[in-house]
Amino acid sequence: MRRTGTNLPKVGQYNRAVVLDQIQLADGISRVEIAESTGLTPQTVSGIVRRLITEGIVREDGAAASSGGKPRTRLRVNADAGLAVGVHFDPFQLSCVVTDLLGRPLVKLQQPVVPGASPAEITATIAGLVEDMLATTGVARDRVLGLGLATPGPIDQALGALVGPPQLMGWTRVALKDMLVEATGLPVTLDNDATAAAIGECWAGAGRGVADFAYFFFGAGVGGGLILDNQVYRGGSMNAAEFGHQSVQPDGPECYCGNHGCLESLISPNALVAASGLGTYAALRQGVVDGDPMAVKVVEVAAAHLATAVVNVANILDIDLVVLGGHGLRHLETRFRDATARALATRPLARSIRTVRVEVSPLGADAAMVGAAALVLHTTYSPQVSDLLSL
């Protein structure tokens, strides 16, 4: 599905983002091709491209053969024109990255989270890691577009606050966004880790160029992100896609959310460890690699629960792609993907029309961290329908 622009007045910023979006996705596209794919006039495209080149965001890179006339100049994003900082705040670990404009990591740092650390302590630790990374890259701070922060939900987007994340006791309406702005001096974009990871897939992963897909994030729990018609779908409270809280076993265990048989309560690392009796998640995953019958059985049951949840999402949203990712998926990717692929081939109502694809994220365990940096790039450069609606 192509993303179209508009030639109406007062939408120059949106059209600029549409053009840049096409250049970023194609990694080599002419002005004529941009006009054809967006519906913008050649004159509009040429004017926008000229300004992007002047700003250093886009560069001309050789020529491609055309069907007639002179060769068409290819356009690419100048990846070195700016940097984004991404931070994933997991209850057990802080992961940080600096990326270029294409979402490619330049430097990464990780540090365990001290149990019971206060918001002020976490803020100071993040600020220190950011300073260390920027010193390592040796770049001027004025090249940094901002800091993206991916955290557990739920999140109050209006306040930039974490609202009682279940694994962070005492964190009630913590205005972490403002705290980090003050501590780092950088613009901060905040989102939940699963949505951030989904945005990361748009920029540098399996979701590039896909208009409609669902992202299942596996960390300490199970979260989700939704991209619908090329836009992040957030819902009324800005906390949509809580896939981990689908009830897939009505008589199942009670979940901390108050429901019973939630997907997360059945397939989270803690749930799988408890079911297997193997003591740690690392032992469970190694047991699956080694073919231990108990470990394999526990994971196969979990994969079946996941498949049911994915089919529900596919039936409701009619998406093109499901992406599985996050650090909690490591060593279990194949079994979860295969069970999901079998279910998507045989169970959705629209299966006779087309089969929904399922892919493991190429970003792997770095999905939320890279996604956090992509929050900055997405906010800065991607066309937002809300920009048009506000005119």
ZAMARGU-4260 file (C-alpha; in steps of 0.2 Angstrom, whole numbers, plus 5000, padded with zeros to 4 digits):
<rodrens>
0) 5000/5000/5000 | 5008/5016/4995 | 5008/5032/5006 | 5002/5047/4997 | 5005/5065/5000
5) 4994/5081/4996 | 4996/5096/4986 | 4985/5107/4997 | 4993/5122/5005 | 4999/5122/5024
10) 5005/5104/5023 | 5023/5107/5018 | 5030/5099/5034 | 5019/5083/5031 | 5024/5082/5013
15) 5042/5084/5017 | 5041/5069/5029 | 5032/5059/5015 | 5046/5062/5003 | 5060/5058/5016
20) 5050/5043/5021 | 5051/5037/5003 | 5069/5040/5002 | 5073/5031/5018 | 5063/5016/5013
25) 5069/5014/4995 | 5088/5018/4999 | 5090/5024/4981 | 5075/5032/4972 | 5073/5046/4959
30) 5063/5062/4961 | 5051/5055/4947 | 5049/5039/4956 | 5045/5049/4972 | 5032/5059/4963
35) 5024/5043/4955 | 5023/5034/4972 | 5016/5049/4983 | 5005/5058/4971 | 5014/5074/4974
40) 5018/5085/4959 | 5036/5084/4952 | 5038/5103/4956 | 5033/5099/4974 | 5045/5085/4975
45) 5060/5094/4967 | 5057/5109/4980 | 5057/5097/4995 | 5072/5087/4989 | 5082/5103/4986
50) 5079/5109/5004 | 5083/5091/5011 | 5100/5091/5001 | 5104/5109/5007 | 5100/5103/5025
55) 5112/5089/5023 | 5099/5076/5027 | 5098/5069/5009 | 5112/5066/4996 | 5113/5062/4978
60) 5121/5046/4974 | 5124/5041/4956 | 5112/5039/4942 | 5100/5025/4937 | 5095/5021/4919
65) 5078/5028/4914 | 5066/5022/4900 | 5071/5038/4890 | 5080/5054/4892 | 5094/5058/4903
70) 5098/5045/4918 | 5088/5049/4934 | 5099/5054/4949 | 5097/5042/4964 | 5093/5050/4981
75) 5098/5042/4998 | 5097/5047/5016 | 5113/5054/5022 | 5115/5043/5037 | 5128/5053/5046
80) 5118/5069/5046 | 5112/5066/5064 | 5112/5054/5078 | 5098/5047/5090 | 5101/5040/5107
85) 5090/5025/5113 | 5088/5019/5130 | 5078/5003/5135 | 5073/5003/5154 | 5069/4985/5158
90) 5066/4982/5177 | 5082/4972/5177 | 5094/4980/5164 | 5097/4997/5156 | 5102/4995/5137
95) 5108/5011/5128 | 5113/5014/5110 | 5118/5028/5098 | 5111/5026/5080 | 5113/5035/5064
100) 5098/5041/5053 | 5095/5024/5046 | 5094/5016/5064 | 5111/5008/5063 | 5119/5006/5080
105) 5136/5014/5082 | 5139/5010/5100 | 5130/5001/5113 | 5131/5000/5132 | 5122/4989/5145
110) 5121/4990/5164 | 5111/4980/5177 | 5097/4989/5186 | 5101/4989/5205 | 5085/4981/5213
115) 5074/4994/5221 | 5083/5008/5213 | 5073/5024/5214 | 5067/5035/5200 | 5081/5048/5204
120) 5094/5034/5204 | 5088/5027/5187 | 5088/5044/5180 | 5106/5048/5185 | 5112/5031/5179
125) 5104/5034/5162 | 5112/5051/5161 | 5129/5044/5165 | 5127/5030/5151 | 5122/5043/5138
130) 5137/5054/5142 | 5148/5038/5141 | 5141/5034/5124 | 5142/5051/5117 | 5160/5052/5123
135) 5164/5036/5114 | 5157/5041/5098 | 5166/5058/5099 | 5152/5068/5091 | 5146/5085/5095
140) 5130/5086/5105 | 5122/5097/5092 | 5122/5082/5080 | 5110/5072/5093 | 5092/5074/5088
145) 5086/5068/5105 | 5084/5053/5117 | 5071/5040/5115 | 5066/5031/5131 | 5057/5014/5130
150) 5050/5008/5147 | 5037/4996/5154 | 5019/5002/5153 | 5007/5008/5156 | 5012/5026/5152
155) 5003/5042/5153 | 5009/5050/5137 | 5002/5068/5141 | 5012/5068/5157 | 5027/5058/5150
160) 5025/5047/5166 | 5026/5029/5170 | 5009/5024/5179 | 5013/5010/5191 | 5022/4997/5180
165) 5019/4980/5189 | 5037/4975/5191 | 5043/4992/5197 | 5035/4994/5215 | 5032/5011/5221
170) 5034/5019/5203 | 5017/5028/5203 | 5015/5042/5190 | 5034/5045/5189 | 5037/5059/5177
175) 5053/5051/5170 | 5053/5060/5154 | 5054/5077/5162 | 5067/5070/5174 | 5078/5064/5159
180) 5076/5081/5150 | 5083/5090/5165 | 5097/5077/5168 | 5103/5076/5150 | 5098/5092/5142
185) 5092/5082/5127 | 5074/5082/5120 | 5066/5065/5126 | 5053/5055/5118 | 5044/5042/5129
190) 5035/5026/5124 | 5032/5008/5130 | 5045/4996/5125 | 5034/4985/5114 | 5028/5000/5104
195) 5046/5007/5103 | 5052/4990/5096 | 5038/4990/5083 | 5044/5007/5077 | 5061/5000/5077
200) 5055/4987/5065 | 5048/5000/5053 | 5065/5009/5053 | 5078/4995/5053 | 5069/4978/5054
205) 5056/4966/5047 | 5043/4980/5046 | 5051/4991/5033 | 5039/4996/5020 | 5025/4986/5028
210) 5009/4996/5030 | 5000/4984/5043 | 5009/4973/5056 | 5008/4968/5074 | 5023/4966/5085
215) 5024/4954/5099 | 5037/4959/5112 | 5045/4946/5123 | 5054/4953/5138 | 5050/4951/5157
220) 5032/4950/5151 | 5023/4950/5134 | 5019/4967/5126 | 5014/4972/5109 | 5015/4986/5096
225) 5003/4990/5081 | 5007/4998/5065 | 4991/5001/5055 | 4990/5010/5038 | 5009/5016/5041
230) 5004/5024/5057 | 5007/5019/5075 | 4991/5014/5083 | 4990/5019/5101 | 4971/5019/5106
235) 4961/5030/5117 | 4973/5029/5132 | 4988/5028/5122 | 4991/5010/5128 | 4985/4999/5114
240) 4991/4982/5109 | 4993/4974/5126 | 4993/4957/5118 | 5000/4949/5133 | 4983/4952/5142
245) 4972/4942/5130 | 4963/4929/5140 | 4968/4913/5131 | 4964/4901/5145 | 4948/4907/5154
250) 4951/4895/5169 | 4970/4899/5169 | 4980/4907/5183 | 4976/4924/5189 | 4986/4938/5181
255) 4992/4953/5191 | 4980/4963/5180 | 4965/4955/5188 | 4961/4944/5173 | 4963/4925/5172
260) 4973/4915/5159 | 4981/4930/5151 | 4994/4925/5138 | 5008/4934/5149 | 5003/4924/5164
265) 5005/4908/5154 | 5021/4911/5143 | 5031/4924/5152 | 5049/4919/5158 | 5043/4917/5176
270) 5028/4906/5171 | 5039/4895/5160 | 5052/4892/5174 | 5038/4888/5186 | 5030/4876/5174
275) 5047/4867/5170 | 5054/4867/5187 | 5071/4870/5180 | 5075/4885/5191 | 5080/4898/5179
280) 5075/4904/5162 | 5093/4902/5156 | 5091/4883/5161 | 5075/4882/5152 | 5081/4889/5136
285) 5097/4878/5137 | 5085/4863/5140 | 5076/4867/5124 | 5092/4868/5114 | 5098/4851/5122
290) 5081/4843/5118 | 5076/4840/5136 | 5059/4833/5135 | 5051/4843/5150 | 5058/4860/5143
295) 5053/4856/5125 | 5035/4851/5131 | 5033/4867/5142 | 5039/4878/5127 | 5027/4869/5115
300) 5012/4872/5126 | 5018/4890/5127 | 5020/4892/5108 | 5002/4885/5106 | 4995/4898/5118
305) 5005/4912/5108 | 4998/4905/5092 | 4980/4907/5098 | 4983/4925/5103 | 4991/4929/5086
310) 4977/4921/5077 | 4965/4932/5087 | 4975/4948/5082 | 4975/4943/5064 | 4957/4940/5063
315) 4952/4956/5071 | 4965/4967/5062 | 4968/4959/5045 | 4986/4963/5046 | 4999/4958/5033
320) 5013/4953/5045 | 5017/4947/5063 | 5034/4950/5070 | 5041/4941/5086 | 5055/4949/5095
325) 5063/4955/5111 | 5077/4948/5122 | 5065/4935/5131 | 5063/4926/5114 | 5081/4921/5113
330) 5084/4902/5109 | 5065/4900/5108 | 5063/4909/5091 | 5061/4894/5080 | 5048/4885/5090
335) 5037/4900/5093 | 5038/4905/5075 | 5034/4888/5068 | 5019/4886/5079 | 5013/4903/5075
340) 5016/4900/5056 | 5006/4884/5057 | 4991/4893/5065 | 4991/4907/5053 | 4991/4896/5039
345) 4976/4886/5045 | 4965/4896/5057 | 4962/4914/5052 | 4945/4917/5042 | 4954/4925/5028
350) 4967/4911/5025 | 4960/4907/5009 | 4963/4924/5002 | 4981/4926/5009 | 4992/4919/5023
355) 4998/4931/5036 | 5017/4931/5037 | 5026/4928/5053 | 5045/4933/5055 | 5057/4934/5070
360) 5064/4951/5072 | 5081/4954/5064 | 5085/4966/5078 | 5084/4952/5091 | 5088/4956/5109
365) 5092/4974/5103 | 5074/4977/5097 | 5068/4989/5111 | 5085/4998/5112 | 5086/5001/5094
370) 5067/5005/5094 | 5070/5018/5107 | 5082/5027/5096 | 5069/5025/5082 | 5057/5034/5092
375) 5067/5050/5089 | 5069/5047/5071 | 5050/5042/5069 | 5045/5058/5078 | 5057/5069/5068
380) 5055/5062/5051 | 5040/5051/5048 | 5024/5058/5041 | 5011/5059/5055 | 4992/5060/5051
385) 4989/5070/5066 | 4999/5084/5058 | 4986/5085/5045 | 4971/5083/5056 | 4978/5098/5067
390) 4977/5110/5052
</rodrens>
